[in-house]
């Protein structure tokens, strides 16, 4: 059902894009709009991951510089049947995480230092399983295409205002001032609503698959509650500077994120937690193949991944060296 809903929403977004192009320039305008969208999507397909990682200041880590975290992602990727993604850490106190990349073979997952230091091992496993679910579902590509088309609609609407509101052969006189203003205002809003609806749909699907990958839905539910609480108290500077990447995080990282459900990129956290609790009941209280080294029964361990006696989570031993060695 989630895939069908996503396909319908994407089709609607594309139709809106073509419609705006037609109103501006007739059939030629719609064709140009389609070609512009295709070009922008192609550029995004090849470059989106590098752009996002650069905007967030993510630094790549490996088995030497982040042994615990890297091994966790490696195990989860194996459980998901995915190739090992590149692993990144973002030096930011807000607990959060995201995934990017055009396909599973070129994927990357990232977690903030806040996530590694504030959450338990089990909760971090739930979060990273959620991000790997996005990779497995090709959600990073879907959301890249969605964001590209939505941005192109806004651009076309502005062009319509600049060029006077549409082609003159349509009903004998273009859109007129009122029609142009309506298009400039309503088309971007409609595109934004569809984009956000797609994002919310993909989050629910990734929650479910992520819970199945890590084996215990309650781990992810607990993590979502903690991240949501912290996200509204601790600012994410990278996301505040680049709000276009906010939809990629597991929880909206923007400090002003509490708006009406229709205008949010993420489902309400309490609804996501409720869905995970229902899934846990279906799976027998969350039982299943848990992560290696996790506390029995999903209990909270004595320390999070981000704390190790006499050594940091990113070093193999000796004095604490920091998140990037």
VOSEVEX-252117 format. One record per residue (C-alpha): residue number from 1; residue in three letters; x, y, z. Coordinates in Angstrom, 3 decimals. Example, Ala and Ser with C-alpha at 12.3 -4.5 7.8 and 13.67 -1.06 7.14 Angstrom:
% residues 2
+-----+------+----------+----------+----------+
|  nr | rest |     east |    north |       up |
+-----+------+----------+----------+----------+
|   1 |  Ala |   12.300 |   -4.500 |    7.800 |
|   2 |  Ser |   13.670 |   -1.060 |    7.140 |
+-----+------+----------+----------+----------+
***
This chain:
% residues 325
+-----+------+----------+----------+----------+
|  nr | rest |     east |    north |       up |
+-----+------+----------+----------+----------+
|   1 |  Unk |    0.000 |    0.000 |    0.000 |
|   2 |  Unk |    2.841 |    2.405 |    0.829 |
|   3 |  Unk |    4.424 |    1.793 |   -2.583 |
|   4 |  Unk |    1.090 |    2.344 |   -4.364 |
|   5 |  Unk |    0.478 |    5.548 |   -2.442 |
|   6 |  Unk |    3.976 |    6.779 |   -3.265 |
|   7 |  Unk |    3.479 |    6.005 |   -6.970 |
|   8 |  Unk |    0.156 |    7.852 |   -7.032 |
|   9 |  Unk |    1.625 |   10.892 |   -5.287 |
|  10 |  Unk |    4.636 |   10.970 |   -7.618 |
|  11 |  Unk |    2.315 |   10.742 |  -10.629 |
|  12 |  Unk |    0.267 |   13.622 |   -9.239 |
|  13 |  Unk |    3.382 |   15.711 |   -8.675 |
|  14 |  Unk |    4.573 |   15.072 |  -12.233 |
|  15 |  Unk |    1.121 |   15.934 |  -13.611 |
|  16 |  Unk |    1.169 |   19.190 |  -11.642 |
|  17 |  Unk |    4.577 |   19.997 |  -13.080 |
|  18 |  Unk |    3.393 |   19.308 |  -16.631 |
|  19 |  Unk |    0.214 |   21.300 |  -16.024 |
|  20 |  Unk |    2.086 |   24.362 |  -14.863 |
|  21 |  Unk |    4.353 |   24.053 |  -17.887 |
|  22 |  Unk |    1.312 |   23.848 |  -20.177 |
|  23 |  Unk |   -0.361 |   26.888 |  -18.619 |
|  24 |  Unk |    2.806 |   28.897 |  -19.122 |
|  25 |  Unk |    3.706 |   27.797 |  -22.638 |
|  26 |  Unk |    1.155 |   25.351 |  -24.000 |
|  27 |  Unk |    2.304 |   21.963 |  -25.249 |
|  28 |  Unk |    5.796 |   23.320 |  -25.853 |
|  29 |  Unk |    5.873 |   24.610 |  -22.275 |
|  30 |  Unk |    4.877 |   21.214 |  -20.901 |
|  31 |  Unk |    7.555 |   19.522 |  -23.000 |
|  32 |  Unk |   10.200 |   21.973 |  -21.827 |
|  33 |  Unk |    9.077 |   21.456 |  -18.233 |
|  34 |  Unk |    9.453 |   17.695 |  -18.651 |
|  35 |  Unk |   12.946 |   18.055 |  -20.132 |
|  36 |  Unk |   13.998 |   20.433 |  -17.350 |
|  37 |  Unk |   12.735 |   17.959 |  -14.735 |
|  38 |  Unk |   14.581 |   15.096 |  -16.423 |
|  39 |  Unk |   17.818 |   17.085 |  -16.496 |
|  40 |  Unk |   17.516 |   18.136 |  -12.874 |
|  41 |  Unk |   16.720 |   14.574 |  -11.817 |
|  42 |  Unk |   19.732 |   13.240 |  -13.685 |
|  43 |  Unk |   21.996 |   15.763 |  -11.977 |
|  44 |  Unk |   20.496 |   14.929 |   -8.586 |
|  45 |  Unk |   20.821 |   11.202 |   -9.222 |
|  46 |  Unk |   24.583 |   11.440 |   -9.569 |
|  47 |  Unk |   25.397 |   14.261 |   -7.144 |
|  48 |  Unk |   22.816 |   14.350 |   -4.337 |
|  49 |  Unk |   24.825 |   12.212 |   -1.907 |
|  50 |  Unk |   27.971 |   14.332 |   -2.181 |
|  51 |  Unk |   25.952 |   17.532 |   -1.826 |
|  52 |  Unk |   24.112 |   16.364 |    1.297 |
|  53 |  Unk |   27.242 |   15.015 |    2.996 |
|  54 |  Unk |   29.062 |   18.257 |    2.244 |
|  55 |  Unk |   26.226 |   20.455 |    3.522 |
|  56 |  Unk |   26.055 |   18.560 |    6.815 |
|  57 |  Unk |   29.831 |   18.448 |    7.315 |
|  58 |  Unk |   29.817 |   14.642 |    7.555 |
|  59 |  Unk |   33.175 |   12.896 |    7.964 |
|  60 |  Unk |   33.704 |    9.324 |    6.779 |
|  61 |  Unk |   34.796 |    6.713 |    9.325 |
|  62 |  Unk |   35.854 |    3.084 |    9.065 |
|  63 |  Unk |   36.580 |    0.024 |   11.191 |
|  64 |  Unk |   39.733 |    1.646 |   12.548 |
|  65 |  Unk |   38.384 |    5.075 |   13.431 |
|  66 |  Unk |   34.905 |    4.022 |   14.623 |
|  67 |  Unk |   35.078 |    0.283 |   15.377 |
|  68 |  Unk |   31.851 |   -0.152 |   17.366 |
|  69 |  Unk |   29.682 |    2.012 |   15.170 |
|  70 |  Unk |   31.110 |    0.642 |   11.934 |
|  71 |  Unk |   30.684 |   -2.961 |   13.080 |
|  72 |  Unk |   27.066 |   -2.275 |   14.041 |
|  73 |  Unk |   26.254 |   -0.858 |   10.596 |
|  74 |  Unk |   28.079 |   -3.774 |    8.983 |
|  75 |  Unk |   26.015 |   -6.320 |   10.903 |
|  76 |  Unk |   22.742 |   -4.527 |   10.162 |
|  77 |  Unk |   23.591 |   -4.234 |    6.471 |
|  78 |  Unk |   24.236 |   -7.973 |    6.398 |
|  79 |  Unk |   20.876 |   -8.660 |    8.045 |
|  80 |  Unk |   19.191 |   -6.416 |    5.460 |
|  81 |  Unk |   20.941 |   -8.129 |    2.547 |
|  82 |  Unk |   22.659 |   -4.891 |    1.533 |
|  83 |  Unk |   26.224 |   -4.147 |    0.491 |
|  84 |  Unk |   28.200 |   -2.274 |    3.134 |
|  85 |  Unk |   27.431 |    1.451 |    2.824 |
|  86 |  Unk |   29.907 |    4.211 |    3.501 |
|  87 |  Unk |   29.627 |    5.305 |    7.123 |
|  88 |  Unk |   29.788 |    8.922 |    8.284 |
|  89 |  Unk |   29.649 |   10.852 |   11.536 |
|  90 |  Unk |   28.393 |   14.428 |   11.772 |
|  91 |  Unk |   29.850 |   16.512 |   14.590 |
|  92 |  Unk |   26.562 |   17.876 |   15.927 |
|  93 |  Unk |   25.123 |   17.653 |   19.456 |
|  94 |  Unk |   21.563 |   17.000 |   18.257 |
|  95 |  Unk |   20.847 |   13.247 |   18.069 |
|  96 |  Unk |   19.830 |   12.445 |   14.500 |
|  97 |  Unk |   20.752 |   10.357 |   11.459 |
|  98 |  Unk |   20.150 |   10.160 |    7.726 |
|  99 |  Unk |   20.887 |    8.072 |    4.629 |
| 100 |  Unk |   21.744 |    9.177 |    1.118 |
| 101 |  Unk |   22.992 |    7.735 |   -2.166 |
| 102 |  Unk |   21.501 |    6.897 |   -5.527 |
| 103 |  Unk |   21.298 |    3.116 |   -4.943 |
| 104 |  Unk |   22.359 |    0.457 |   -2.398 |
| 105 |  Unk |   25.733 |    0.071 |   -4.120 |
| 106 |  Unk |   26.481 |    3.783 |   -3.653 |
| 107 |  Unk |   24.756 |    4.446 |   -0.344 |
| 108 |  Unk |   25.962 |    6.269 |    2.744 |
| 109 |  Unk |   24.549 |    6.415 |    6.256 |
| 110 |  Unk |   25.390 |    9.080 |    8.813 |
| 111 |  Unk |   24.787 |    9.639 |   12.506 |
| 112 |  Unk |   25.483 |   12.686 |   14.616 |
| 113 |  Unk |   27.804 |   12.621 |   17.599 |
| 114 |  Unk |   24.762 |   13.535 |   19.665 |
| 115 |  Unk |   23.052 |   10.303 |   18.619 |
| 116 |  Unk |   26.088 |    8.179 |   19.477 |
| 117 |  Unk |   26.502 |    9.790 |   22.877 |
| 118 |  Unk |   22.873 |   10.055 |   24.025 |
| 119 |  Unk |   21.294 |    6.786 |   22.893 |
| 120 |  Unk |   21.876 |    3.199 |   23.990 |
| 121 |  Unk |   23.408 |    0.612 |   21.698 |
| 122 |  Unk |   20.002 |   -0.927 |   21.022 |
| 123 |  Unk |   18.436 |    2.432 |   20.190 |
| 124 |  Unk |   21.284 |    3.328 |   17.831 |
| 125 |  Unk |   20.827 |   -0.053 |   16.143 |
| 126 |  Unk |   17.142 |    0.733 |   15.626 |
| 127 |  Unk |   17.967 |    4.125 |   14.114 |
| 128 |  Unk |   20.624 |    2.803 |   11.748 |
| 129 |  Unk |   18.341 |   -0.083 |   10.717 |
| 130 |  Unk |   15.744 |    2.551 |    9.809 |
| 131 |  Unk |   18.292 |    4.368 |    7.637 |
| 132 |  Unk |   19.324 |    1.124 |    5.949 |
| 133 |  Unk |   15.636 |    0.463 |    5.247 |
| 134 |  Unk |   15.551 |    3.752 |    3.334 |
| 135 |  Unk |   18.510 |    2.501 |    1.303 |
| 136 |  Unk |   16.879 |   -0.883 |    0.647 |
| 137 |  Unk |   13.619 |    0.798 |   -0.409 |
| 138 |  Unk |   15.472 |    3.265 |   -2.683 |
| 139 |  Unk |   13.815 |    6.065 |   -0.712 |
| 140 |  Unk |   16.825 |    8.341 |   -1.070 |
| 141 |  Unk |   16.346 |    8.364 |   -4.828 |
| 142 |  Unk |   12.565 |    8.764 |   -4.535 |
| 143 |  Unk |   12.904 |   11.770 |   -2.237 |
| 144 |  Unk |   15.623 |   13.292 |   -4.417 |
| 145 |  Unk |   13.344 |   13.104 |   -7.441 |
| 146 |  Unk |   10.424 |   14.435 |   -5.421 |
| 147 |  Unk |   12.388 |   17.412 |   -4.128 |
| 148 |  Unk |   13.678 |   18.149 |   -7.630 |
| 149 |  Unk |   10.222 |   18.200 |   -9.218 |
| 150 |  Unk |    8.764 |   20.261 |   -6.374 |
| 151 |  Unk |   11.556 |   22.799 |   -6.766 |
| 152 |  Unk |   11.053 |   22.886 |  -10.526 |
| 153 |  Unk |    7.334 |   23.605 |  -10.064 |
| 154 |  Unk |    8.158 |   26.587 |   -7.883 |
| 155 |  Unk |   10.658 |   27.776 |  -10.482 |
| 156 |  Unk |    8.134 |   27.437 |  -13.312 |
| 157 |  Unk |    5.498 |   29.304 |  -11.323 |
| 158 |  Unk |    7.937 |   32.170 |  -10.874 |
| 159 |  Unk |    8.669 |   32.109 |  -14.599 |
| 160 |  Unk |    4.931 |   32.353 |  -15.209 |
| 161 |  Unk |    4.791 |   35.528 |  -13.136 |
| 162 |  Unk |    7.821 |   36.950 |  -14.929 |
| 163 |  Unk |    6.521 |   36.206 |  -18.419 |
| 164 |  Unk |    3.014 |   37.437 |  -17.786 |
| 165 |  Unk |    1.003 |   34.344 |  -17.011 |
| 166 |  Unk |    0.827 |   31.822 |  -19.761 |
| 167 |  Unk |    0.631 |   31.178 |  -23.434 |
| 168 |  Unk |   -1.780 |   33.353 |  -25.383 |
| 169 |  Unk |   -3.390 |   30.580 |  -27.387 |
| 170 |  Unk |   -4.966 |   29.020 |  -24.326 |
| 171 |  Unk |   -8.597 |   30.188 |  -24.220 |
| 172 |  Unk |   -7.676 |   33.367 |  -26.020 |
| 173 |  Unk |   -5.585 |   35.322 |  -23.585 |
| 174 |  Unk |   -3.409 |   33.517 |  -21.122 |
| 175 |  Unk |   -4.136 |   33.226 |  -17.435 |
| 176 |  Unk |   -4.542 |   36.890 |  -16.699 |
| 177 |  Unk |   -3.311 |   38.624 |  -13.575 |
| 178 |  Unk |   -5.606 |   36.755 |  -11.183 |
| 179 |  Unk |   -4.825 |   33.387 |  -12.747 |
| 180 |  Unk |   -1.111 |   34.103 |  -12.717 |
| 181 |  Unk |   -1.152 |   35.094 |   -9.052 |
| 182 |  Unk |   -3.159 |   31.983 |   -8.206 |
| 183 |  Unk |   -0.668 |   29.792 |  -10.061 |
| 184 |  Unk |    2.368 |   31.446 |   -8.467 |
| 185 |  Unk |    0.896 |   30.960 |   -4.977 |
| 186 |  Unk |   -0.978 |   27.666 |   -5.244 |
| 187 |  Unk |    1.281 |   25.568 |   -7.480 |
| 188 |  Unk |    4.305 |   25.634 |   -5.099 |
| 189 |  Unk |    2.042 |   24.980 |   -2.113 |
| 190 |  Unk |    0.433 |   22.002 |   -3.851 |
| 191 |  Unk |    3.872 |   20.662 |   -4.794 |
| 192 |  Unk |    5.085 |   21.088 |   -1.219 |
| 193 |  Unk |    2.065 |   19.218 |    0.173 |
| 194 |  Unk |    2.586 |   16.300 |   -2.196 |
| 195 |  Unk |    6.316 |   16.224 |   -1.419 |
| 196 |  Unk |    5.624 |   16.098 |    2.311 |
| 197 |  Unk |    2.965 |   13.408 |    1.902 |
| 198 |  Unk |    5.468 |   11.224 |    0.038 |
| 199 |  Unk |    8.075 |   11.816 |    2.739 |
| 200 |  Unk |    5.662 |   10.798 |    5.493 |
| 201 |  Unk |    4.683 |    7.653 |    3.592 |
| 202 |  Unk |    8.299 |    6.582 |    3.187 |
| 203 |  Unk |    9.047 |    7.183 |    6.891 |
| 204 |  Unk |    6.342 |    4.743 |    7.984 |
| 205 |  Unk |    7.640 |    2.127 |    5.540 |
| 206 |  Unk |   11.235 |    2.598 |    6.736 |
| 207 |  Unk |   10.154 |    2.350 |   10.391 |
| 208 |  Unk |    8.521 |   -1.008 |    9.724 |
| 209 |  Unk |   11.364 |   -2.456 |    7.687 |
| 210 |  Unk |   14.000 |   -1.035 |   10.046 |
| 211 |  Unk |   12.294 |   -2.691 |   13.006 |
| 212 |  Unk |   12.346 |   -5.992 |   11.145 |
| 213 |  Unk |   16.031 |   -5.584 |   10.255 |
| 214 |  Unk |   17.169 |   -4.959 |   13.846 |
| 215 |  Unk |   14.679 |   -7.517 |   15.171 |
| 216 |  Unk |   13.052 |   -5.394 |   17.879 |
| 217 |  Unk |   10.600 |   -2.576 |   17.043 |
| 218 |  Unk |   10.782 |   -1.255 |   20.620 |
| 219 |  Unk |   14.424 |   -0.236 |   20.113 |
| 220 |  Unk |   13.445 |    2.147 |   17.318 |
| 221 |  Unk |   10.350 |    3.348 |   19.193 |
| 222 |  Unk |   12.488 |    4.270 |   22.214 |
| 223 |  Unk |   15.017 |    6.028 |   19.994 |
| 224 |  Unk |   12.346 |    8.081 |   18.216 |
| 225 |  Unk |   10.980 |    9.334 |   21.534 |
| 226 |  Unk |   14.426 |   10.462 |   22.695 |
| 227 |  Unk |   15.428 |   12.047 |   19.381 |
| 228 |  Unk |   12.127 |   13.908 |   19.054 |
| 229 |  Unk |   12.494 |   15.333 |   22.549 |
| 230 |  Unk |   16.099 |   16.411 |   21.979 |
| 231 |  Unk |   15.504 |   17.806 |   18.481 |
| 232 |  Unk |   13.345 |   20.583 |   19.901 |
| 233 |  Unk |   15.893 |   21.527 |   22.545 |
| 234 |  Unk |   19.216 |   21.156 |   20.725 |
| 235 |  Unk |   19.643 |   22.992 |   17.395 |
| 236 |  Unk |   21.116 |   21.273 |   14.359 |
| 237 |  Unk |   23.224 |   24.037 |   12.822 |
| 238 |  Unk |   23.815 |   22.285 |    9.494 |
| 239 |  Unk |   20.102 |   21.664 |    8.968 |
| 240 |  Unk |   19.198 |   25.205 |   10.040 |
| 241 |  Unk |   21.604 |   26.533 |    7.377 |
| 242 |  Unk |   20.300 |   24.086 |    4.760 |
| 243 |  Unk |   16.618 |   23.350 |    5.542 |
| 244 |  Unk |   16.214 |   21.543 |    2.200 |
| 245 |  Unk |   17.939 |   18.498 |    3.745 |
| 246 |  Unk |   15.592 |   18.333 |    6.755 |
| 247 |  Unk |   13.364 |   15.665 |    5.195 |
| 248 |  Unk |   16.310 |   13.254 |    5.011 |
| 249 |  Unk |   16.766 |   12.975 |    8.788 |
| 250 |  Unk |   14.954 |   10.365 |   10.856 |
| 251 |  Unk |   13.351 |   13.178 |   12.904 |
| 252 |  Unk |   12.855 |   16.700 |   11.574 |
| 253 |  Unk |   15.990 |   18.521 |   12.808 |
| 254 |  Unk |   14.630 |   22.062 |   12.483 |
| 255 |  Unk |   13.837 |   23.904 |   15.680 |
| 256 |  Unk |   10.570 |   25.284 |   14.262 |
| 257 |  Unk |    9.317 |   21.892 |   13.142 |
| 258 |  Unk |    6.092 |   21.805 |   15.159 |
| 259 |  Unk |    3.488 |   22.760 |   12.573 |
| 260 |  Unk |    0.235 |   21.279 |   11.378 |
| 261 |  Unk |    0.569 |   17.663 |   10.186 |
| 262 |  Unk |   -0.234 |   18.680 |    6.605 |
| 263 |  Unk |    2.896 |   20.835 |    6.449 |
| 264 |  Unk |    5.438 |   18.475 |    7.991 |
| 265 |  Unk |    7.940 |   16.221 |    6.238 |
| 266 |  Unk |    7.692 |   13.583 |    8.967 |
| 267 |  Unk |    4.705 |   11.812 |   10.525 |
| 268 |  Unk |    3.877 |   12.674 |   14.123 |
| 269 |  Unk |    6.386 |   10.854 |   16.313 |
| 270 |  Unk |    3.678 |    9.519 |   18.608 |
| 271 |  Unk |    1.963 |    7.918 |   15.590 |
| 272 |  Unk |    5.222 |    6.301 |   14.493 |
| 273 |  Unk |    5.808 |    4.951 |   18.002 |
| 274 |  Unk |    2.253 |    3.592 |   18.154 |
| 275 |  Unk |    2.759 |    1.819 |   14.818 |
| 276 |  Unk |    6.002 |    0.288 |   16.089 |
| 277 |  Unk |    4.318 |   -0.871 |   19.279 |
| 278 |  Unk |    1.651 |   -2.594 |   17.204 |
| 279 |  Unk |    4.377 |   -4.232 |   15.120 |
| 280 |  Unk |    6.122 |   -5.376 |   18.296 |
| 281 |  Unk |    2.901 |   -7.040 |   19.416 |
| 282 |  Unk |    2.607 |   -8.763 |   16.035 |
| 283 |  Unk |    6.202 |   -9.987 |   16.356 |
| 284 |  Unk |    5.601 |  -11.295 |   19.857 |
| 285 |  Unk |    6.519 |   -8.339 |   22.024 |
| 286 |  Unk |    9.433 |   -7.319 |   19.845 |
| 287 |  Unk |   11.210 |  -10.652 |   20.182 |
| 288 |  Unk |   13.263 |  -11.900 |   17.318 |
| 289 |  Unk |   16.806 |  -11.946 |   16.098 |
| 290 |  Unk |   18.276 |   -9.060 |   18.028 |
| 291 |  Unk |   21.619 |   -7.423 |   17.357 |
| 292 |  Unk |   24.746 |   -9.193 |   18.530 |
| 293 |  Unk |   25.969 |   -7.773 |   21.824 |
| 294 |  Unk |   22.636 |   -6.193 |   22.695 |
| 295 |  Unk |   21.233 |   -6.328 |   26.186 |
| 296 |  Unk |   18.963 |   -9.361 |   26.819 |
| 297 |  Unk |   15.302 |   -8.673 |   26.093 |
| 298 |  Unk |   16.063 |   -5.274 |   24.641 |
| 299 |  Unk |   16.970 |   -3.796 |   28.024 |
| 300 |  Unk |   19.049 |   -0.661 |   28.130 |
| 301 |  Unk |   22.786 |   -1.413 |   28.433 |
| 302 |  Unk |   24.998 |    0.173 |   31.050 |
| 303 |  Unk |   26.412 |    2.675 |   28.532 |
| 304 |  Unk |   25.605 |    4.032 |   25.071 |
| 305 |  Unk |   27.801 |    3.382 |   22.066 |
| 306 |  Unk |   29.309 |    6.800 |   22.608 |
| 307 |  Unk |   30.906 |    5.941 |   25.980 |
| 308 |  Unk |   33.721 |    3.506 |   26.652 |
| 309 |  Unk |   35.947 |    3.305 |   29.735 |
| 310 |  Unk |   39.354 |    4.837 |   28.996 |
| 311 |  Unk |   38.602 |    5.005 |   25.264 |
| 312 |  Unk |   36.216 |    6.804 |   22.941 |
| 313 |  Unk |   33.672 |    5.016 |   20.739 |
| 314 |  Unk |   35.781 |    5.778 |   17.680 |
| 315 |  Unk |   39.116 |    4.374 |   18.841 |
| 316 |  Unk |   40.305 |    0.820 |   19.313 |
| 317 |  Unk |   41.880 |    1.622 |   22.675 |
| 318 |  Unk |   44.096 |    4.093 |   24.463 |
| 319 |  Unk |   43.130 |    7.699 |   25.131 |
| 320 |  Unk |   40.024 |    9.223 |   23.631 |
| 321 |  Unk |   40.842 |   10.596 |   20.203 |
| 322 |  Unk |   37.570 |   12.192 |   19.112 |
| 323 |  Unk |   35.002 |   11.160 |   16.479 |
| 324 |  Unk |   37.362 |   11.093 |   13.512 |
| 325 |  Unk |   40.538 |    9.706 |   15.046 |
+-----+------+----------+----------+----------+
***
